[in-house]
Amino acid sequence: MTSDNRPLAVFDLDNTLAATAHRQHYLERKPKDWDAFFAAAPDDPPLDEGIGLCREAAEECEVVYLTGRPERCRRATVEWLAEQGLPEGAVHMRRHRDFRPARVTKVEVLRRLAADRTVRMLVDDDMAVCDAAEEAGFRVVRARWAVPSEALREAQEKEGRT
């Protein structure tokens, strides 16, 4: 995969491209079962609105994926993206033991990407991430096509787990 000079379109995965409702129950129990939650990710059904927007963006942009999933999920994530027929692109994942909120880690990656490329847009379902990205000067498309999950929102914001 070669990088080019086209602008970047940055896409979140969970509840933006991939429907996570079938695995939310792992986060609703105490203690949360993170291993099972992430192990079930390869079975996520695609979200047509997000998939369509990603393919459309790829006509003018280089697509980059930015997820709060931990690095250990890389292989399954890349395989899932390929199975959906999505464009190849760099996949930025949460570093091992980095439990900062997604609104912090994702904006950090966006700034790094913007250092030498134009970031045309971020597409994400997490409103805290969207707000932080907009405050940092990025154009945001709010992915409102998945069923919102309080358990996932809490995991992203308070626990820095996805």
C-alpha positions in Angstrom: 0.0 0.0 0.0 1.5 3.3 -1.0 0.8 6.6 0.4 -0.1 9.5 -1.9 -0.8 13.2 -1.6 -4.6 13.0 -1.7 -6.4 14.3 1.4 -7.1 11.8 4.2 -10.6 10.6 5.2 -10.4 9.1 8.6 -13.0 6.5 9.7 -13.8 5.0 13.1 -14.8 1.3 13.1 -17.2 0.4 16.0 -20.7 1.8 15.3 -19.4 3.7 12.3 -18.5 0.9 9.9 -19.2 -2.1 12.1 -22.4 -2.7 14.2 -21.4 -3.8 17.7 -24.9 -4.3 19.2 -24.5 -8.1 19.2 -21.5 -7.9 21.5 -22.6 -5.0 23.8 -23.8 -7.5 26.5 -20.1 -8.2 27.3 -19.8 -4.6 28.6 -23.0 -4.6 30.5 -21.9 -7.3 33.0 -19.8 -6.8 36.0 -16.9 -7.2 35.6 -16.9 -6.3 31.9 -15.6 -9.1 29.7 -13.2 -7.2 27.4 -11.6 -10.3 25.9 -15.0 -11.6 24.8 -16.1 -8.2 23.5 -13.1 -7.9 21.2 -13.1 -11.6 20.3 -16.6 -11.1 18.9 -15.6 -8.2 16.6 -15.0 -10.3 13.5 -18.7 -11.2 13.5 -19.8 -7.5 13.4 -22.3 -6.8 10.6 -21.4 -3.9 8.4 -23.2 -0.6 8.7 -24.3 0.2 5.2 -24.3 4.0 5.7 -20.7 4.0 7.0 -19.5 1.5 4.4 -21.1 3.6 1.6 -19.5 6.8 2.9 -16.1 5.2 3.2 -16.2 3.9 -0.4 -17.4 7.3 -1.7 -14.6 9.1 0.2 -12.1 6.7 -1.3 -12.8 8.2 -4.7 -11.0 11.4 -3.7 -9.2 10.6 -0.5 -6.8 8.1 1.0 -8.8 6.3 3.6 -7.3 5.8 7.1 -8.9 3.8 9.9 -8.8 5.2 13.5 -10.1 2.9 16.2 -10.0 2.6 19.9 -9.7 -1.2 19.5 -6.5 -2.5 21.1 -3.5 -3.3 19.0 -4.0 -7.1 19.7 -7.1 -6.9 17.4 -5.2 -5.7 14.4 -5.2 -8.9 12.3 -8.9 -9.6 12.8 -9.7 -5.9 12.1 -7.7 -5.8 8.9 -9.4 -9.1 7.7 -12.9 -7.7 8.5 -12.2 -4.5 6.5 -11.0 -6.6 3.6 -14.1 -8.9 3.8 -16.3 -5.8 3.5 -14.5 -4.7 0.4 -13.3 -1.5 2.0 -10.3 0.3 0.7 -6.9 -0.6 2.1 -5.5 2.0 4.4 -3.4 2.5 7.5 -5.1 1.3 10.7 -4.4 3.3 13.8 -5.2 1.3 17.0 -5.0 1.9 20.7 -1.6 1.2 22.1 -1.2 -1.5 24.7 -2.2 -0.3 28.2 -3.2 3.2 26.9 -6.5 3.8 28.7 -6.8 7.5 28.0 -10.3 8.6 26.7 -10.8 8.1 23.0 -11.4 11.9 22.6 -7.7 12.4 23.7 -6.1 9.5 21.8 -8.0 10.0 18.5 -7.3 13.8 18.4 -3.6 13.0 19.1 -3.5 10.7 16.0 -5.4 13.3 13.9 -2.9 16.0 14.7 -0.1 13.6 13.8 -1.7 12.8 10.5 -2.4 16.5 9.8 1.3 17.4 10.3 2.0 16.5 6.7 -1.3 15.7 5.1 -4.7 17.4 4.8 -7.3 15.6 6.9 -10.5 16.2 4.9 -12.8 14.6 7.5 -13.2 12.3 10.5 -16.2 10.0 10.6 -17.0 8.8 14.1 -20.0 7.9 16.3 -18.5 9.0 19.6 -19.9 12.5 20.2 -17.1 13.3 22.7 -14.5 12.4 20.0 -16.4 14.5 17.4 -16.6 17.5 19.7 -12.9 17.3 20.6 -11.9 16.9 16.9 -14.1 19.9 15.9 -12.5 22.0 18.7 -9.1 21.0 17.3 -10.1 22.3 13.9 -11.1 19.1 12.1 -14.1 18.6 9.9 -16.3 15.9 11.4 -19.1 13.7 10.1 -21.1 12.4 13.0 -22.0 8.8 12.5 -25.5 8.6 13.9 -26.6 5.5 12.0 -25.9 2.8 14.7 -27.9 2.2 17.8 -26.1 4.2 20.5 -24.8 2.2 23.4 -24.3 3.7 26.9 -22.0 0.9 27.8 -19.7 1.6 24.8 -19.8 5.3 25.4 -18.7 4.8 29.0 -16.0 2.4 27.9 -14.7 5.0 25.4 -14.9 8.0 27.7 -14.3 6.8 31.2 -12.3 3.6 30.8 -10.3 4.3 27.6 -11.0 0.8 26.4 -12.3 1.2 22.9 
